[in-house]
Amino acid sequence: MKKFKGKSNAYGKIIETYRIKKGLSRADLSREMDLMGIPISQDELYRLEKQKMILKDYELIAICTILEVNYDELENVIKENK
C-alpha cells in the first residue's frame, strides 16, 4: 500500500482537530455520516484520524460537509505543516 510520509492518509490529524473544534465525538460524526449514506464505525474514524486507514474521496467530502470545512482550508493546513 502506498503511503504519504509513512501514513495512510494526509488528513487524519486535521480532521480530528476540526471534529473536536466542532464539539463532535467520533460517535456523533459516525452517526452523521451514516445519515448521509456513508456508514463508518467509530473504530474506522479512529483509524482515519490516526492516519492508519486510507481516506476515500467520498468520505472526505462527507466529513468536510459535516464539519463545515472547506476542502481548500484542509489543503492550506497540509501545506503549512510541510
Secondary structure, DSSP 4 states (H G I P E B T S, - for coil): ---BTTBS-SSHHHHHHHHHHTT--HHHHHHHHHHTT----HHHHHHHHTT-SPPPHHHHHHHHHHHT--HHHHHHHHHHT-
